[in-house]
Amino acid sequence: MLFHAQSFVLIFLPVTLAAYYALARRVAAREWALIAASMVFYAWWDVRFLPLLAGHILVTWLLSRAFGATGIRGFLWLGVGLNLASLGFFKYTTFLLDNVGALAGLALPKAEIILPIGISFFTFQCVSYLIDKARGEAPQYPLRRLTLFVVLFPHLIAGPIVRHNEIIPQFDRDPLREGLAGRLAKGATLLVIGFVLKVLVADKLAPHVDRVYAAAATGTPGLWDAWLGILGFALQIYFDFSAYSEMAIGLALMFGLHFPMNFNMPYRATSIRDFWRRWHMSLSRFLRDYLYIPLGGSREGFARFVVATMITMGLCGLWHGAGWTFVIWGLIHGCGLVVCRAWDQAGLPMPAWLGWLSTVLFVALAFMIFRAPDMGVAWNMAAGAIGSGGVGRAWPAGVALLVAVAAVLAVLKRPNPEVVERWLRPHPAYAVATAIAAVYVMLEVGRGAPSSFIYFQF
């Protein structure tokens, strides 16, 4: 079930909100209602993986309880290992067998394993809790609370990666407390804004990007097409994922919960380090706190920084997908972070405009590899970008306008959660504009099956 599907907006969400607020005065009842709704939401994709989701939660809770009863940290590390083993089996078995077979020169049988949707995200939720427990930074939660933390449907499939201490204490807040109407209105507004950006920007860019990469699978695209694919995808993935995050934040707010912001104008970054402080911020925080810092990246010494950064970013790429293009994308960003650190330590000057331009080009070209199904396609795209495939046909006026508008929005627009929280005030004009936008995009989606979000595949 997609956030922008008519079945979600017109049936699932109103029913879930009604049940939640009808039970608002009964803490356990409202939490169980939200758990049940979230399980239905997840089962809508493939009911076969509901036991897997429940298994991750139950194993995490039981082993945290075992640690509480015995003080043996091994129970917690066993929980971390089991969660990661499950993720590894479903996500990387085929990748591993393919590479082992290629190295050994053997035709190993294909592992037909379906990737459970959202497994990368709910695994990280469980792992972060267990590690915090081992550090003495997490209490023992009741099973109901831990379950709701993991399965809460606004973030279940593709984040933001919310930590237990950021969300579980909020479950005690009275949903009917002062400001209910404002939270519902602001949440709905964020939902509509995300809806608009997904349907009218990201999804409009998608067919042009898909056409270019499909052509690059058989040859070198022309210069114009190559840059349409490169710039188009950099904009598409941003608006697709930031729209999802804003919809998730809006949905949580409608239930009286506050999620952390996930994007903060990343295409205004003036360095790769700055980019990662602004892009997929919840993932950046997770990698920093649970991988980069434990590897010693924050300690003194450039060599240790390089090792920790390259390992972290290589695994970041692998987390995104079981393919060498993802690993290479991560390592490229690792190299970019190393160069940034070396540049800063050398005290070399960098005009802000040049830092911004080089960062945007670096990110867009790296996303070219991220988007390519294999390095052959990435090579053809790179060759086309320097004119090896000829100049080709210039972009049609409509396509050029779409890319230009998306680029301006990406650079100039403030984060929508910030806009809605700080500056949007109740006014009939805003309400009418939001309602018109909601109706329009709902009708637009109704023309065919709604397209999935890019990050659902990770």
N, C-alpha and C positions, 0 to 999 in steps of 0.2 A: 504494500500500500504506500503510495507516494504522497508527500505532503500536498502536492498540487493536483492530485487526482480528485475528480468530483466525488467519488465515494468517500474519500477522507474528509473533504471540506463540508460536504452536505449531510453525511450520515455519521461517520465515526467520531469526528471531533465534537459535534453538538451533543451526541449521546454520552460521550465520555465526560464532557464538562458538566452536563446535567447530573449525572450520577455522582460525580466528585463533589459538587457543591450541595447536592441533596444530603450527602453524608458528611458535610464539612465539620459538624460539631463532634463527630465521633472519629477520633484519630485513627484507630485501627481499621475501622470500616472504610474510611476514605482512602487509606493506603492500600488496602486489599483491592478496592475498586480500581485504583490506578495500576496496580500490578496486573490485574486481570485484563484490563484494556491493553496494556503494553504487551502482554503475552499474545492476545488476539492480533495485535498489530504485527508482531514478529511472525506468528504462525501464518499470516496472510501470504507471506512470501513462499514459505515451504514448511508445512507443519512437521515434516520429518526432523527438522533441526531444533525443534522446541526442547526435546530432552537434552540435547547438547548444551543449549543455553542454560537450562536448569542444572545440568551436571556441573558446569563451570562454577555456578554460584554455590551449589551445595558442597562441592569439594573445598572451595575457598572458605566457606563458613565453618565446616567441620574441622579442617586443619587449623584454622585460627582458634577454634575452641580447644582443640587438643593442646595447642601451645599455651593457652591460658590456664589449662588444668595442670600442665606438667612443667612449663617453662622451657621446654626443649625447642630451640629455634629451628631444628631440623624439620619440624612439621611445617613451618612457614615456607622454608626453601623447597620442601617437597611440593607444596601447593603452587609455588612459582613455577617449578619444573613441569608439573602436570599441565598447568595452563598453557605454558609455552610449547609443550609437546603436542598438545591438541592442535594449537595453531600451526605448528610445524607440519603435522601430518596432513591436515586438510589443505594448507596453502602451498607447501613446498615439496611434497613427495614427488609429484610429477616433474618438477624442475630438477630435483636431485637425481632422479632416475635417468632423465634425459641427458644430463651432463655426465653422469657416471658411465652411461652407455656410450656416449660420444668419446670419452677419454679412453675407454677400454676397447672401443671398436666393436661393441656388441649391440645387437638389436634387442634391447630389453622390452618387455611388454609394456604397453601404455597403462598408466594408472588412471582409471576413469573415476576421479574423485571430484565431487561437486563442492565448490567453495561455499560454506555457509555465509550468508550475508551478515555483515557486521562483526565477524569473528575477531578481526584485528582490533576493533574498538572495545568490545566487551572483555576481551582478554586483557587489554591494557588496564581496564577498570579494576579487574580482579588482582592483577599483578601489583598495581600501585598500592592497593590496600594491604596486601600481604607484606610488601617491602616496608611500608610505613609502620605496620605492626611490629616487624622485626626491629625497626629503629626506635620503637617506643613512642611513636607519634600517632597511633590510632587506637581507639578503644575497641572493646568487643561489642559489636552491634548485634541486636536481635536479628534472626534470619529474615524477618519481614522487612526490616530497614535495609539490610544489605541487598536483598532481592530488588527492592524498589530502586535503590541507588544504581544497580547495574541495568535493570530492564526499562527504566523510565523512557518511554517511547520517543520523546523529542531528541534525545541524544544516542539512542540505542544503536542505530544503523551506521551513522557516520559522524558522531561527535556533536559538539565539542567534547574533548576528553576531560570530563569533569571529575575532580577528586572527591573522595568521600567527605573530607572536612569542609568542602565548599558547598555541598548539597544536602547531606544527611541532617545537619543541624537545622536546616530550613524546614524539614518535615514537621517540626513542632509548631511552626507558625500557624496561626489561625487563618485559613483561607478567606474568611469573611472579615478580616481586620480592615481598618480604615484604608481607603484607597483602592478598594476592590474594582470600582468602575474604571478608574484610571488604568489599573493593571490590565484589565480586559481590553480596554480600548487601545492601549499602547501595544499590547501583545498582538492583537488583531492587525494593527497597522503594520507592525514588523512582518507579520505573516504575509500580508498583501504586498509589501515592498519586495520581499524575497520572491514571491510568486511572480511579480512583474519582471524582475531581473532575470529569473530563470527562464521564463517563457518568451519574453520579448527581446532579450539580449543573448543569453547563453545559447538557447535553443535555435535562435535565428543564425548565429554564427556556425553552429555545428555542421549543417550540410555542406557549407563551403569548405570548412576544414577537412571533413571526411572525404570530399571529392579530391582534394589535393593529395592527401596521404594515400588514397586508393590509387591515384595515378603514379605516385612515387614508388609504388610496389612493382611497377613494370618498367620504369624508366625515370629519367631526370626531368623534373618539371621546369617550366620556364621561370625566369626571374620573378615576374609578377606573381605567378601562382605560388612559388616557393615562399615568398614573403607573406602572401595571404595565409598560407598554412601555418607559418611560424607565428606571426603576430595574432592571427585569428585564434589559434589555440591558447596562446598565453592569456588572451582576454576571455576566451570561453571558459577555461578552467577556473579562472578567478571569479567570474560572475556566477558560474555554476555552483562552486563550493561556498563562496561567501553568501550566496542566496540561500543555500541549504542552512548554513550556520545561523543566518538571521531569522529564518523561519523557525529553526529549533529554539533560538532564544525567545522569539515571540510566543511560541507555543508554551514554553516553560513559564513565561510571565503570565499567561492566561490562567495558569494553575497556581499563581502566587509564588513562583520560584524564579530565582535569578541565576542565570548561567554566565560564565565569564565570556568576554568578547573574544572572537576567534580571528578577526582580521582588522587591521588598523592601517588602511591605505598603503598596502605593500608596494604599489607601483610609484610611490613617492620616495622610496628608500634611496639613499645616496651611497650605499655600500651593500655588499652581500650580508654582512653581519646585521646591518639595519634591516635588510629584507626579512631575515629570519626572526627578527623581533616583531615583525608585523604580519607575517604570513603563517597561517595555521598555528596561531600562538599557543593553543593548548597542547599540540604535539611538540612544539619547540620546548615548552616548559617541561614536558614529560621527559624528552630526550636529555635535556640539560640536567634534571634532578636525579634521574634514575640510570643514566648511562655516562654522560660526559663528565660530570663531577666525580662519580665513583671511579672513573678511569684516570682521574688526576688532572683533567684538563684545566681546572681552575687553580692549580698549584703553579709555583714558579717554574720557569723553564720552558723554552720554546719547543724543544724536542718532545717533551711530554704533551704539550698542547697539540702539536701536529699529530701525534699518534692517536690521542683521544678524539680529536676532531675527525680524522679520517675514518676511524672505526665507527664513530657515532653516525656520521653522514652515510657511510656505506651501508650500515644497518638500517638507517632511515630510508634509503632507496629500496632495500630489500623488503622492508615492511610494506612499502607501497605496492609491490608486486613481485611475483616469482619470475623474474626475467632479468637478463643482463642489462637491458636498456635502463631499467630502474636502478640497478646497482651503479651503473656508470653515471647516471644522472646524479645520484647521491654523492659519488666520489668527486664529480666535477664541482658540486657545491662545496664539498670539503676543501678542495684545492682553492676555490674562491675565498673561503674563510681564512685559510692559511695565508694567502696573498694579502688579504686585508690586514691581518695581524702584523705581518712583516712590514707592510707599507706604513702602518701606524708607528711601529717601533723605530722605523728608520726616520720618522719625522718628515716624510715627503709631503709636499703640498698637493692638494687635489681640489680644484674649484668645484663648488656644489653642483653646478650644471653638468660638468663632465662626470662627476661621480654618479649622478642620477642617470645620465645617458648610458654610461658603460654598464651600470647595474641592470637597467631595463633590457639592454641588448643581451647581456650575459644570461639573465633569467629566461628570456624568450628563446634563445638558442639552446639552452639546457632543456627547456620544455619540449623542444623539437625532438630530442632523443627520448624523453619521457613518453611522448605521444606515439612514436614510431613502434610498430609491432616487432621490429628487429633492426639490427644495425645496418643492414642493407638498405632499408627504407630511409633510415636516418642519414646514411651517406648520400643517397640520391637527393634528399632534401637539402643537405649542406651544399652539394654540388650545384643544385639549382639556385641556391641563395647567392652564389658568387657568379652566376650567369653562364654556367657550363651547359645549361639546357636552352640557351637563347633567351631573349627578352620575353617572348610570349605575348599574350593578349593582356592589355591593361584591364584593371578591375572595372566591371560595370558600375555605373553611377550609384545604383542602389547598394551594392556591396561596399563601395568606398565610403558611402555615407554611414552605413552600419558600423564599419570598423572605426571610423572617425568618432562617431558618437560614443561607442564603447570605450575608446581610448580616453576621450575627454572625461567620461564618467569615472573611469578607473583612476585617473590622476587627481581629479578635482573633488569628487564627492567625499563627504565625511562618512565615518562609519555609521550605518543606519541606526544601530542601537543607541549610539551617543546622540544622534539627531533627535530621535523619538523621546529619549529620556530627558534631555536638557532643553530642547528648543521647541518641540511640538506642543502646542497648548490647545486645549479644547476650543474648537471653532467650527461652525456649520460648514464653512468652505472646505476645511480639511476632511470632514466627515463625508461630504458629498463626493469629493475627489477620490477618496479612498474607496467608497462604495462603487463608483463608476469603474475604477481600475479593477476592482475585484470581479465585477460582473464581466468586464471585457476579457480578462485573462481566463476566467472560467469558461466563457464561450469559445475562446481560442483553443483551450485544452480539449474542449468537447469535439473538436474537428477530427480527432484521432486519438490513438493511445498516447498518454503522456510519456515523454522520454524520461529515462531514469537519470539520477544524478551520477556524475563521473566517479565520485568517491565511493559509490556503492560497490564497485568492483574490488575495492581494497579492504 
